[in-house]
Structures are given as structure tokens and as C-alpha cells.
Amino acid sequence: MSITRFVPAVLAVLGVGIVLGGATVLPPQQPKPITSGEEVPTRVTSLCAVTDRESRTLDLTVGRAGQPTDGSLSVGNLGGDQSWDVTAGTAIADKITDGPILLRAEGVSPIPHAGGLVSRTATGAGRGLAAQACTTPGAEHWLPGLSASGDHLSTVVISNPDPDAAEVDLQFWGAKGVVEAPGSSGISIPPNGSRTVFLEGMVTEQGPITARVRATAGRVSVVADEQFRSGADARGADWMAPAAAPATTQVIPGILPGSGDRTLALVNPGDRTTTVRVEALGVDGAFGPVGADRVDLPPQSTVQLPLAAALKGEDVSLRLTADRAFTAGLVATSQAGGQAQDVARPVATAPLPTTGVATVRTDGATSTVMVANPGQQPADVTVLARAVNGDEVSNDTLSLAPGVARTFEVDTPAAFVEITSAATELHAAVGVTSTANRVAGLAWLPVTPTSAATGAGQVWHDPPLGR
């Protein structure tokens, strides 16, 4: 497969677009209920945004679980002029230069699948290893721990998978509360297209900020393009997926071991102070990082908590709890003698469904699957790694006690993994490392739930809907 003629869809934000539309009055019609015996197809879309760092080439992988065997999974560019099918239990892998990339899964049962991009860049602002998982569009997305100034610059790429224009508002929280940002409301996202929002110039706040991207019309997919510097020199880059929506418990799976900074970013969007309890989940169970096991979050603010000294380079996941809703992300840096530094951006994730899928890279990079059990019950987990053609590379069953996190390295020539468990509280991620280009490459991508149902409750056919 060769993915070439993609329609470039990443545009700079030049202004604010406000779309006003009229409404057509339609006579009321009685919707027809779907009977209990009628099969209702599910339809799931997800996107990977492509951002241009010196016109780099990206490795795209899309994997599909072996079950169910019916239904369809297609992958192509967002404009829809190219599309390829992925059969059950196989993957596609190729190099691309344009995007965004659109995945579309349709079937009577949800189809577990995943798409991911990996970039390895030797020089320039994007130097280092970066990874991105294709994510499902929605109405609200949270990006904790961004920055608009200094040695850390963030841009937000917003993609619209639908044939009608979308519109979004951005809201920001900094160390001292809500941050004003002229031009952050009423941003128009073109049909089947993307916009890149540069926070530098829009936001004047120094230090960490959190962005909430809220769609006021349509739905969007969001990713942050993160670049770090030391003066004029690049210090690493990564993409950051949206964090889980604010809740009283958050889990960040898979903080890779090794030297380097580990800085937690926490946002409290509420109007009252809350205290977050921090626990590390490792192979021997849960423990409180000494000197960093609690942090107070003032109302409507973003707070950073250094963790490197407390974690001591250990391979852990994080369980975070509070009495009020919050969300979280992490800045992790690599550090190896004789190699340049790189940066990864883990975030709080949603728990996995019965089967989760994640793409991995084993050609010149090392992928490590990290699974955490933050719940109160033991969990048996099966991790099956497959090559592009569907051949089984490895098949491991892990038994995770409560509060335990485990990791294992994926062997060549694996392209994706299927993670299966009856447990309902598991979280997982993939860490990617490499030593190419004399850089201690470091990247992270979540194993995200991809099954979106049609289904809970009664489903109706409503002819006027969407007109």
C-alpha cells in the first residue's frame, strides 16, 4: 500500500470564523423505534492529525483485532478520495507525508482497532521521537500542562471529520486561575479539514496552562504538538493526546524507567480547592512517592508537581485521587550519556473495554506495552502481538494484583497488540524508545477505547434528524 496524494489539511489559524445558519421548520414526525430483535450497526471514526515539522515523513500503522471477523475497517485521508480496507487480525503500515488520517469502523458489533503515527526526526524543532494515537472525535477535549512561551511551546491541532463546518471555543487555566486569550472563541474548523492554533501570541501567561477545547457546533478531534528547547537548541518533541475528562480518580499508565525529569501537571477547573493524593503503581504494588504524595489544587488553576526524585527512575504508573474533579498529564524527559535528550507526554486515560488495541513500532525502535490495574480486584490480562499480515508474534497472559502495573517489550516484527481482559478498570499505554540519530528518543501513546456503541437504551430512526 502506498498512501500518497493526501489532501493537505493542516492550516494556520488566521482569524476567528463565526458561522450563522438559518433553521428550516419541519413538520413533526413520529420516530420509529428499532425493535429489540433488529441488528443495529455501530459506526466509529477516529483521526490522526499530521503536523508539518520540516516536511517530515511519518510511519503510519493501523491494526485490527481478530474478532469480530465481520464488519469493515477502512483507513485513508480525511478528504475521502483514498481509502484502504483492513481485514480482521491484520494491519497496514506505510509512510505518509500528508493528512489528517481518518479511520472508519462499521459493523453490527464494535470493531476493536487502533491507528498510530511515529516520527523520528534528526534535526530541527521536532528533533527526536514522537508518537500519536488516532483518537475519536467529540465535543470536549482537555490538554493539561501546555505552554505558550519560553522553552516549551504548544500548538493545538483541531480536525473536523464531518462534511459540515465545526466551531470551537478554547478556555485556559494557568497557575493563578482562568487565563484570558483573545481570539480563542468561535474558531471555525473547515469541513473534512483541520486548523492549527498557535498558543504563542494568543496566550500571554507564563508557565503551565491547561486548555479545554469545546465544540459549539459539530465534533472535533484534537492533539497537541509539543516542542521543547534549551535556549536555541531543540530538546525534544512529542504529540500529546487529550487527557481523560475531569473526574475524582485519574490513572496515567506507563511512565518509562530511567533518568530525567518527571513533572506532573494537574488542573482543577472547579471553583473550590481540592487535594490530590498521588500513588505510584509498580510491579510490587502501590506506594506513595516520598515527599510528593499529596498536592493542593487551588480553584480554576494548573499546578505542577516534580516527581523525578520521588520515583527514582522506576517503571511505574500513577493513580491520582481527589474529592473533586480534575485531570492530569506528565512531562517525561530522557537522559542518557552521549545522546541528546527527548521528551514524552503521557496523560490520564480512560479504562479499557474488554479488548483494546494499540499499534507498536519495532523497526529501529523499541515498544513497551504497559498495563496498570488500579482497581480493587485481581485481573488476568492477555496481550497478543501480531505482525502486519496477522501472524502471531507473541501471546502472553499476565496476572495483575490490585495496585500493580506490569510492562513487557514487544518483539520484531510486531505491528500491533490486542489487550484482552474481563476486568473493567485496566489502563494501558505504549512507550517507544530509540537511539537513532544519537538521540535518546522517547515517546508515549495511549491505548484508547475505540468501541462506541449505538446502543444503550432504545434506538430510534428519526427522519428529520441532521437536516
Backbone hydrogen bonds, N-H to C=O, Kabsch-Sander energy under -0.5 kcal/mol:
donor,donor_aa,acceptor,acceptor_aa,energy
3,I,95,K,-0.5
4,T,2,S,-0.9
6,F,4,T,-4.7
9,A,99,G,-0.9
11,L,9,A,-0.8
11,L,194,S,-0.6
13,V,196,T,-1.6
14,L,12,A,-0.7
17,G,186,G,-0.6
20,L,18,I,-0.6
25,V,23,A,-0.5
26,L,24,T,-0.6
32,K,461,H,-1.8
34,I,459,V,-2.5
38,E,35,T,-1.6
42,T,107,G,-4.1
44,V,105,A,-2.7
46,S,103,L,-1.9
47,L,135,T,-2.7
48,C,101,I,-1.9
51,T,49,A,-0.5
53,R,51,T,-1.1
54,E,52,D,-0.8
56,R,53,R,-0.7
58,L,96,I,-2.6
59,D,118,V,-2.8
60,L,58,L,-0.6
60,L,94,D,-3.3
61,T,116,G,-2.4
62,V,92,I,-2.2
63,G,114,A,-2.4
64,R,90,T,-2.2
65,A,112,P,-2.4
72,S,106,E,-3.0
74,S,104,R,-2.4
75,V,84,W,-2.6
76,G,102,L,-1.8
77,N,82,Q,-0.5
78,L,100,P,-2.0
80,G,77,N,-1.6
84,W,75,V,-2.7
86,V,73,L,-2.9
87,T,85,D,-0.5
89,G,64,R,-0.7
89,G,65,A,-1.1
90,T,87,T,-1.7
91,A,388,V,-2.6
92,I,62,V,-2.1
94,D,60,L,-2.1
96,I,58,L,-2.4
101,I,48,C,-2.8
102,L,76,G,-3.1
103,L,46,S,-3.0
104,R,74,S,-2.4
105,A,44,V,-3.1
106,E,72,S,-2.6
107,G,42,T,-1.9
114,A,63,G,-2.1
116,G,61,T,-2.6
117,L,132,Q,-2.8
118,V,59,D,-1.9
119,S,130,A,-2.8
121,T,128,G,-2.5
127,R,124,G,-1.8
128,G,121,T,-3.1
130,A,119,S,-2.5
132,Q,117,L,-2.4
134,C,115,G,-2.9
135,T,47,L,-2.5
138,G,220,V,-2.8
141,H,213,V,-2.0
142,W,243,A,-0.6
143,L,211,A,-2.8
146,L,143,L,-0.5
146,L,209,I,-3.1
149,S,152,H,-0.7
152,H,149,S,-1.0
153,L,227,Q,-2.6
154,S,147,S,-1.9
155,T,225,D,-1.7
156,V,197,V,-2.5
157,V,155,T,-0.5
157,V,223,V,-3.0
158,I,156,V,-0.6
158,I,195,R,-2.9
159,S,157,V,-0.5
159,S,221,S,-3.0
160,N,193,G,-3.0
166,A,189,I,-2.4
167,E,217,A,-2.2
168,V,187,I,-2.4
169,D,214,R,-2.6
170,L,184,S,-3.0
171,Q,212,R,-2.0
172,F,179,V,-0.6
173,W,210,T,-2.0
174,G,177,G,-3.2
177,G,174,G,-1.0
179,V,172,F,-2.5
184,S,181,A,-1.5
187,I,168,V,-2.5
188,S,186,G,-0.5
189,I,166,A,-2.9
192,N,162,D,-2.1
193,G,160,N,-0.6
193,G,190,P,-1.3
194,S,9,A,-1.5
195,R,158,I,-2.1
196,T,11,L,-3.4
197,V,156,V,-3.1
197,V,195,R,-0.6
198,F,196,T,-0.6
199,L,154,S,-1.4
199,L,197,V,-0.7
201,G,203,V,-0.7
202,M,199,L,-0.8
203,V,199,L,-2.7
209,I,146,L,-2.3
210,T,173,W,-2.4
211,A,143,L,-2.2
212,R,171,Q,-2.6
213,V,141,H,-2.9
213,V,211,A,-0.5
214,R,169,D,-2.8
214,R,212,R,-0.6
215,A,139,A,-3.0
215,A,213,V,-0.5
216,T,167,E,-2.4
216,T,214,R,-0.6
217,A,167,E,-1.6
220,V,138,G,-2.5
221,S,159,S,-2.5
223,V,157,V,-1.7
224,A,240,M,-2.5
225,D,155,T,-2.9
226,E,224,A,-0.7
226,E,238,D,-2.8
227,Q,153,L,-2.2
228,F,236,G,-2.7
229,R,151,D,-3.0
230,S,233,D,-3.1
233,D,230,S,-1.7
235,R,228,F,-3.3
236,G,228,F,-0.9
238,D,226,E,-1.7
239,W,131,A,-0.6
240,M,224,A,-2.7
243,A,142,W,-2.7
244,A,348,A,-1.6
247,A,326,F,-2.3
250,Q,320,L,-2.7
252,I,318,L,-2.1
255,I,316,V,-3.4
256,L,254,G,-0.8
258,G,313,G,-2.0
263,T,331,V,-2.5
264,L,262,R,-0.5
264,L,305,L,-2.8
265,A,329,G,-3.2
266,L,303,V,-2.8
267,V,327,T,-2.3
268,N,301,S,-2.6
274,T,297,L,-2.1
276,V,295,V,-3.0
277,R,321,T,-3.4
278,V,293,D,-3.0
279,E,319,R,-2.0
280,A,287,F,-3.3
281,L,317,S,-3.1
282,G,280,A,-0.6
282,G,285,G,-2.2
285,G,282,G,-1.3
287,F,280,A,-2.1
292,A,289,P,-2.3
295,V,276,V,-1.8
297,L,274,T,-3.6
300,Q,268,N,-0.7
300,Q,270,G,-1.6
301,S,268,N,-1.3
301,S,298,P,-0.7
302,T,174,G,-2.0
303,V,266,L,-2.8
305,L,264,L,-2.5
307,L,262,R,-3.4
308,A,262,R,-0.7
311,L,307,L,-2.6
312,K,308,A,-1.8
313,G,308,A,-0.5
314,E,311,L,-1.8
316,V,255,I,-1.3
316,V,314,E,-0.9
317,S,281,L,-2.0
318,L,252,I,-2.6
319,R,279,E,-2.9
320,L,250,Q,-3.2
321,T,277,R,-1.9
322,A,248,T,-2.3
326,F,247,A,-2.0
327,T,267,V,-1.4
329,G,265,A,-2.3
330,L,346,P,-2.7
331,V,263,T,-2.4
332,A,330,L,-0.5
332,A,344,A,-2.5
333,T,261,D,-2.1
334,S,342,D,-2.4
339,Q,336,A,-2.0
340,A,438,R,-2.5
344,A,332,A,-3.0
348,A,328,A,-2.3
349,T,251,V,-2.4
352,L,426,L,-2.7
356,G,419,I,-2.9
358,A,417,V,-1.9
360,V,415,A,-2.4
364,G,362,T,-1.1
366,T,433,T,-3.2
368,T,431,G,-2.7
369,V,408,F,-2.3
370,M,429,A,-2.8
371,V,406,R,-2.6
372,A,427,H,-3.1
373,N,404,V,-2.6
379,A,400,L,-2.6
381,V,398,L,-3.3
382,T,420,T,-2.8
383,V,396,D,-3.3
384,L,382,T,-0.6
384,L,418,E,-2.6
385,A,383,V,-0.5
385,A,394,S,-2.4
386,R,416,F,-2.8
387,A,391,D,-2.5
390,G,387,A,-1.7
393,V,385,A,-3.1
394,S,385,A,-1.2
396,D,383,V,-2.4
398,L,381,V,-3.8
398,L,396,D,-0.5
400,L,379,A,-3.4
400,L,398,L,-0.6
401,A,399,S,-0.6
403,G,373,N,-2.2
404,V,373,N,-0.6
404,V,401,A,-1.7
405,A,282,G,-1.4
406,R,371,V,-2.7
408,F,369,V,-1.7
410,V,367,S,-2.7
414,A,411,D,-2.2
415,A,386,R,-3.3
416,F,386,R,-1.7
417,V,358,A,-2.7
418,E,384,L,-2.8
419,I,356,G,-3.5
419,I,417,V,-0.5
420,T,382,T,-2.8
420,T,418,E,-0.6
421,S,354,T,-2.2
427,H,372,A,-2.1
429,A,370,M,-2.0
430,V,445,L,-2.8
431,G,368,T,-2.7
432,V,443,A,-2.5
433,T,366,T,-2.4
434,S,441,G,-1.2
438,R,435,T,-1.1
439,V,436,A,-1.6
440,A,340,A,-3.0
441,G,434,S,-1.6
441,G,439,V,-2.2
443,A,432,V,-2.1
445,L,430,V,-2.2
447,V,428,A,-2.1
448,T,446,P,-0.9
452,A,450,T,-0.7
453,A,451,S,-0.5
461,H,32,K,-2.4
462,D,460,W,-0.6
465,L,462,D,-1.6
467,R,464,P,-2.1
